[in-house]
Amino acid sequence: MKIKWRLHEGKEHGVIVDTVPNNTSLVIIPDAGSSQFEEHKKLKEMGMDVIVLDHHECDEESKDAIVVNSQLSPEYENKQFSGVGIVYKFCKALDEKLGLNYADNYLDLVAIGNIADSQDMRSLETRYFVDKGLKNLKNKLLVALYEKQAYPTKGIVNIKNTEFYINPLINACIRVGTMEEKTQLMKALLESDELIYYKRKKEYEPIEVNTARMLGNVKNKQTKMRDTSIPLIKEKIEEKGLLMNKLLIVDVTNILDKNLTGLVANKLKDEYQRGTLLFRYNTEKQALTGSLRGNDKGELTDLKSFLIDVGKFDFVEGHANAAGFQIKPENMIEVNNIINEKLKNISNEIYYDVDFIFTTKSLSKTFILEISKCKDTWSNGVHEPLIAIKDVEVNSEEIYLNGKTSKTLKFVINGIEYIKFFTREEEWHELKGKGERLFIDIIGKGAVNEWNGEVIPQIVIEDYEVTQAKKKKFVF
């Protein structure tokens, strides 16, 4: 049997019939394709069998394909197992049928895929396979990626480090990599023995080592593309007065690369603290297509369901606060008006559901150290505790800004470091300019900084508010 695989040019999903070779006998569609009924029928008419291995929501089962989908099975309780998990289950069934034992060799890929797809780790089965996969990394590329990211991960292999430092490199290549780069990524994941010439050292090196470096470069390219587009979008938001609407809805046609739509929507959602929809005109479909990101710190907790209930979209598919959509151009203005009416009594204020409330006197170093022991537990659905510290009293002259490029705001109280990553210098000056003695309410998470054998408890600041600002009092 000769197996062929293909990659999409962009971040697309499912099978494209025209790209399937005519002499194909079996088409396997992983992590997509449950609702591609027309494509299934066409492939069947061409004499091809179709197997779909998917986990996305679907209303009915295809008549022209074998569909293995956890969402369609009332007997399979775990609905939080991503496409890679369904592929693993399929491979386990093949092992059992053929008397083999191959599937468990790929549990590290099962773990990485479930983390990347933001599956709810409160599902005991999903969590079991993720933990098992991370404890036994075998794939050469994954090992090389963790070696490359040893500094930010501190050599710790867990869900959070995978989410923040490993998967974004792979995702960047899928979104903005060239076809050559994506093909190399696929070959490395398949553990090819190919050697790649590294021009800088003028020597050949294993494909996984070269690919890990290449993915870092592609991620930098993606960041540059994102940061170039965002000012143009923000300029349009201001010109059009789009912040007058309850949701931020922006036409990014000819402004933003389509493969960055979700990434930028997420960035704007965080900055403006409201649900965000970015779209462009699709000439082929003669419709507006795009991505949405919901603000999980607001009152509207499920943007996807809300927009489906509006009833004017062709489709809204994905997760509660991260989905794709399509709508007819003539419906967009009406939809915006409907949204504004439905959300007229909902504010855009930020809400934090905190787990603990302390003062600087009641917050102990021991508590933070105990929290940090659970670092391997935190995951989607099992969130790291959010801590509120009220009336933090600090001299403005004791608030520092460290770092050359990615600057970190920092001050120390009772042996606990309060830090805020990625702080703009203007923000630091504004904070210090409020007064000589500041009282601040802080929302953050506990962490530790280990340096030269010393363990320093930290509060990583997510948000803060200056409640009082005073001049110093001098007593003579």
C-alpha positions in Angstrom: 0.0 0.0 0.0 1.3 3.4 -0.9 0.3 6.2 1.5 0.3 9.9 0.4 -0.4 12.9 2.6 -1.1 16.5 1.7 -1.1 19.8 3.4 -3.3 22.8 2.8 -1.8 26.0 1.5 -3.3 28.0 4.3 -5.1 27.3 7.6 -8.0 25.4 6.0 -10.0 22.4 7.2 -11.2 19.2 5.6 -10.7 17.6 2.2 -10.5 19.5 -1.1 -11.7 17.1 -3.7 -9.8 18.5 -6.6 -6.5 17.9 -4.8 -7.1 14.1 -4.4 -5.2 12.0 -6.9 -7.6 10.0 -9.2 -5.9 6.7 -8.4 -6.7 7.0 -4.7 -8.7 4.1 -3.1 -9.0 5.4 0.5 -9.2 9.0 1.8 -8.7 9.6 5.5 -9.7 13.0 6.8 -8.3 13.7 10.3 -9.6 16.4 12.7 -12.2 17.7 10.2 -14.7 16.7 7.5 -17.7 15.5 9.5 -20.1 17.9 7.7 -18.5 17.7 4.2 -21.4 15.7 2.9 -21.0 16.9 -0.7 -17.3 16.1 -0.8 -18.0 12.6 0.6 -20.5 12.0 -2.1 -18.2 13.2 -4.9 -15.3 11.0 -3.6 -17.6 8.0 -3.4 -18.8 8.6 -7.0 -15.1 8.6 -8.0 -14.7 5.1 -6.5 -13.0 6.2 -3.3 -13.8 5.1 0.3 -13.7 7.9 2.9 -12.9 7.7 6.7 -13.4 10.8 8.8 -11.6 10.9 12.2 -13.0 14.0 13.9 -14.3 15.6 17.1 -16.1 18.7 15.9 -19.8 19.2 16.4 -22.0 17.7 13.6 -25.8 17.4 13.3 -26.0 14.1 11.4 -23.8 11.3 10.2 -22.7 11.2 6.5 -24.3 8.6 4.2 -21.2 8.4 2.0 -18.3 8.1 4.5 -17.4 6.2 7.6 -17.4 8.9 10.3 -15.6 8.3 13.6 -16.7 11.3 15.7 -17.0 11.4 19.5 -19.7 14.1 19.2 -22.0 11.8 17.2 -21.7 8.9 19.6 -24.1 8.9 22.6 -22.2 6.0 24.1 -18.8 7.8 24.2 -19.0 10.2 27.1 -15.7 12.1 26.6 -16.5 15.0 24.3 -13.2 16.7 25.3 -10.9 14.6 23.2 -9.5 16.4 20.2 -9.0 15.1 16.7 -5.6 13.6 17.5 -7.3 11.7 20.3 -9.9 10.2 17.9 -7.0 9.3 15.5 -5.3 7.5 18.4 -8.5 5.6 19.3 -8.8 4.5 15.7 -5.2 3.3 15.7 -5.8 1.4 18.9 -8.7 -0.3 17.2 -6.4 -1.2 14.3 -3.8 -2.6 16.7 -6.4 -4.8 18.3 -7.7 -6.0 14.9 -4.3 -6.7 13.5 -2.6 -8.0 16.7 -0.1 -5.1 16.8 0.9 -2.5 19.4 1.9 0.7 17.6 -0.5 3.4 18.8 0.9 3.9 22.2 4.2 5.0 20.6 2.5 8.3 19.7 1.0 9.3 23.0 3.3 12.4 23.1 1.6 13.6 19.9 -1.8 12.9 21.4 -0.8 15.1 24.4 0.6 17.9 22.3 -2.5 17.9 20.1 -5.0 18.0 22.9 -3.2 20.9 24.6 -3.0 22.8 21.3 -6.7 22.3 20.8 -7.5 23.7 24.3 -9.4 20.6 25.4 -10.9 20.7 28.9 -8.5 18.8 31.2 -11.3 18.1 33.7 -12.0 15.2 31.4 -10.2 12.4 33.3 -9.5 10.4 30.1 -8.1 13.4 28.2 -6.0 14.3 31.2 -4.7 10.8 31.6 -3.5 10.6 28.0 -2.0 14.1 28.1 0.0 13.4 31.3 1.1 10.0 30.0 2.3 11.5 26.7 4.2 14.4 28.3 6.0 12.0 30.7 7.3 10.0 27.8 8.4 12.3 25.0 9.6 10.2 22.1 9.0 12.2 18.9 12.4 13.6 17.9 11.0 17.0 16.9 9.2 17.5 20.2 12.4 16.6 22.1 14.3 19.1 19.9 11.7 21.8 20.5 11.9 21.4 24.3 15.7 21.5 24.1 15.4 24.7 22.1 13.0 26.2 24.6 14.9 25.1 27.7 15.4 28.6 28.9 11.8 29.8 29.1 10.5 26.4 30.2 13.4 25.9 32.7 13.5 22.3 31.4 10.1 21.5 32.8 7.7 19.5 30.6 4.2 20.3 31.6 0.9 21.5 30.0 1.5 25.2 30.6 5.0 25.2 29.1 3.8 23.2 26.1 0.9 25.7 25.7 3.1 28.8 25.8 6.4 27.8 24.4 6.1 24.7 22.2 2.7 24.7 20.4 2.9 28.4 19.3 6.0 27.5 17.2 4.2 24.7 15.4 1.0 26.8 15.0 3.0 29.7 13.5 4.3 27.4 10.8 0.8 26.2 10.0 -0.5 29.7 9.7 2.3 31.7 8.0 4.9 29.1 6.9 5.7 28.5 3.3 4.7 25.2 1.8 8.4 24.2 1.9 8.5 25.0 5.7 5.3 23.2 6.4 6.5 20.1 4.5 9.7 20.1 6.5 7.6 20.4 9.7 5.6 17.4 8.6 8.6 15.3 7.7 10.2 16.1 11.1 7.0 15.1 12.9 7.1 11.8 10.9 10.7 11.4 12.2 12.5 11.4 8.8 16.2 10.6 8.9 16.9 13.4 6.5 19.8 15.7 7.1 19.4 19.4 6.4 22.3 21.7 5.4 22.7 24.6 8.0 24.3 27.5 6.1 25.6 29.3 9.2 27.7 26.4 10.4 28.2 25.0 6.9 27.3 21.5 8.0 24.4 19.0 7.8 22.3 18.4 10.8 19.3 16.2 11.8 16.0 17.4 10.3 14.5 17.8 13.8 17.2 20.1 15.0 17.0 22.2 11.9 13.2 22.3 12.0 13.2 23.4 15.7 15.3 26.4 14.8 13.3 27.1 11.6 10.0 27.1 13.6 11.5 29.7 15.9 12.3 31.9 12.9 8.8 31.4 11.5 7.3 32.4 14.9 9.3 35.6 14.8 8.1 36.3 11.3 4.5 35.7 12.4 4.9 38.2 15.3 6.3 40.8 13.0 3.4 40.3 10.6 1.0 40.6 13.4 2.6 43.7 14.9 2.7 45.4 11.5 -1.1 44.8 10.9 -2.4 45.7 14.3 -1.7 49.5 14.1 -3.6 49.7 10.7 -6.6 47.9 12.2 -6.5 50.1 15.3 -6.4 53.2 13.1 -9.5 51.9 11.2 -11.3 51.2 14.6 -10.8 54.8 15.6 -11.6 56.3 12.2 -14.9 54.4 12.0 -15.8 54.8 15.6 -16.2 51.0 16.0 -15.8 51.1 19.8 -19.3 52.6 19.9 -20.6 49.0 19.2 -21.0 46.4 21.9 -18.8 44.0 20.0 -15.7 45.0 18.0 -16.5 44.1 14.4 -13.8 45.1 11.9 -13.4 44.5 8.1 -9.8 43.6 7.7 -9.9 43.0 3.9 -6.5 43.9 2.4 -5.1 44.8 5.9 -4.5 41.4 7.5 -3.2 38.1 6.3 -6.1 35.6 6.5 -4.0 33.1 8.4 -3.5 35.6 11.2 -7.2 36.5 11.7 -7.8 34.5 14.9 -4.4 35.5 16.4 -5.0 39.2 15.9 -8.7 38.9 17.0 -7.4 37.5 20.3 -4.9 40.3 20.7 -7.5 43.0 20.1 -10.0 41.2 22.4 -7.5 41.5 25.2 -6.6 45.1 24.5 -10.2 46.4 24.1 -11.7 43.9 26.6 -14.7 43.0 24.4 -15.7 40.3 22.0 -14.1 40.7 18.6 -15.0 39.7 15.1 -12.6 40.2 12.2 -13.8 39.5 8.7 -12.9 39.9 5.0 -14.7 39.6 1.8 -14.3 36.1 0.2 -14.7 36.5 -3.5 -15.0 32.8 -4.1 -17.9 32.4 -1.6 -19.2 35.9 -2.2 -19.5 36.2 1.6 -17.8 37.7 4.6 -15.7 35.1 6.4 -13.6 35.5 9.5 -12.8 34.6 13.1 -14.2 35.6 16.4 -12.7 35.7 19.9 -14.9 36.2 23.0 -13.9 38.1 26.1 -14.1 35.5 28.9 -13.6 38.3 31.5 -16.9 39.9 30.5 -20.6 39.2 31.1 -21.0 37.4 27.7 -19.4 34.1 28.3 -20.3 32.2 25.1 -20.0 34.4 22.0 -20.5 31.5 19.6 -23.9 30.5 21.0 -24.9 34.2 21.2 -24.2 34.8 17.5 -25.9 31.5 16.4 -29.0 32.7 18.3 -28.9 36.0 16.3 -29.9 33.8 13.4 -28.3 35.8 10.5 -25.0 33.9 10.1 -24.4 31.2 7.5 -22.5 29.4 10.1 -20.6 30.0 13.4 -18.4 27.0 14.1 -15.7 26.3 16.7 -15.4 26.8 20.4 -17.5 29.0 22.7 -15.1 32.0 22.5 -12.9 31.0 19.6 -14.7 30.2 16.3 -14.9 30.9 12.6 -18.0 32.4 10.9 -19.5 33.3 7.6 -22.2 35.8 6.8 -23.8 37.4 3.7 -22.5 41.0 3.2 -26.0 42.5 3.1 -26.7 41.1 6.6 -23.7 42.6 8.5 -25.2 46.0 9.3 -28.4 44.5 10.4 -26.5 42.0 12.6 -24.5 44.8 14.2 -27.7 46.6 15.1 -29.3 43.4 16.5 -26.1 42.8 18.6 -26.1 46.3 20.0 -29.8 46.0 21.0 -29.4 42.5 22.6 -26.3 43.6 24.5 -27.5 47.2 25.4 -27.7 46.3 29.1 -24.3 44.5 29.2 -21.3 46.6 30.1 -17.8 46.1 28.8 -16.3 46.2 32.3 -13.8 43.5 33.2 -14.8 41.0 35.8 -12.3 38.8 37.7 -13.6 35.6 39.4 -10.8 35.4 42.1 -10.1 32.4 44.3 -8.4 34.2 47.1 -8.4 37.8 48.6 -5.5 39.0 50.7 -3.8 42.1 52.0 0.0 42.4 51.9 0.0 41.5 55.6 -2.1 38.3 55.2 -0.4 37.1 52.0 2.5 34.8 53.0 5.4 33.5 51.1 4.5 29.9 52.2 1.1 30.2 50.5 2.7 31.2 47.2 5.3 28.4 47.5 2.4 25.9 48.1 0.5 27.2 45.0 3.7 26.8 42.9 4.0 23.1 43.7 0.8 22.6 41.6 2.3 24.0 38.5 2.0 20.8 36.6 -1.7 20.7 37.3 -2.8 23.9 35.7 -4.5 23.5 32.4 -7.6 24.4 30.4 -10.5 23.8 32.8 -8.2 23.4 35.8 -7.2 27.1 36.1 -4.4 28.5 38.1 -5.8 30.3 41.1 -6.4 34.0 40.7 -5.4 36.0 43.7 -6.6 39.5 44.7 -4.3 41.6 46.9 -6.0 44.7 48.2 -4.5 48.0 49.3 -0.9 47.2 48.3 1.1 50.2 49.7 4.3 51.0 47.9 6.6 54.0 47.3 6.6 55.0 43.6 10.4 55.3 43.7 10.5 51.5 44.6 8.7 50.5 41.4 11.3 49.5 38.8 11.2 48.7 35.1 13.7 46.0 34.1 14.8 44.6 30.7 15.9 45.9 27.4 13.2 44.8 25.0 10.5 42.9 26.9 10.3 45.1 29.9 9.0 43.9 33.3 7.6 46.1 36.1 8.7 45.1 39.5 8.6 46.0 43.2 9.1 44.0 46.4 6.9 43.9 49.6 7.5 41.6 52.5 9.9 39.4 50.5 7.4 38.9 47.7 8.2 40.1 44.2 5.3 41.8 42.4 6.0 41.7 38.6 4.1 42.6 35.4 5.6 41.3 32.2 5.5 43.3 28.9 5.0 46.7 30.5 5.3 49.7 28.3 7.7 52.4 29.5 4.8 55.0 29.2 2.7 52.9 31.6 5.6 52.8 34.2 6.0 56.6 34.0 2.3 57.1 34.3 2.1 54.9 37.3 5.0 56.6 39.1 3.6 60.0 38.2 0.4 59.3 40.2 2.0 60.1 43.5 4.9 59.3 45.8 2.9 56.8 47.9 0.5 54.5 46.0 -2.2 52.2 47.2 -2.9 49.6 44.6 -5.5 46.7 44.2 -3.8 43.9 42.3 -5.0 40.8 40.5 -2.4 38.2 39.8 -1.1 34.6 40.1 1.4 33.0 42.3 4.8 31.9 41.0 8.4 31.4 42.1 11.6 32.6 40.6 14.5 30.2 41.2 17.9 31.9 40.7 21.3 30.7 42.0 19.7 28.3 44.4 17.4 31.0 45.9 13.6 30.6 45.6 11.8 33.9 45.5 7.9 33.9 45.7 6.2 36.1 43.2 2.9 37.6 42.2 2.6 37.8 38.5 0.3 40.8 37.9 -2.6 40.4 35.5 -4.2 43.7 36.2 -4.1 46.5 38.8 -5.9 49.7 39.8 -4.4 52.6 41.8 -7.0 53.4 44.5 -5.1 56.1 46.3 -2.1 58.3 45.6 -0.5 60.4 48.3 2.4 62.8 48.8 4.9 61.7 51.5 4.5 63.2 54.9 7.7 64.4 56.6 7.8 64.6 60.4 10.4 66.9 62.0 
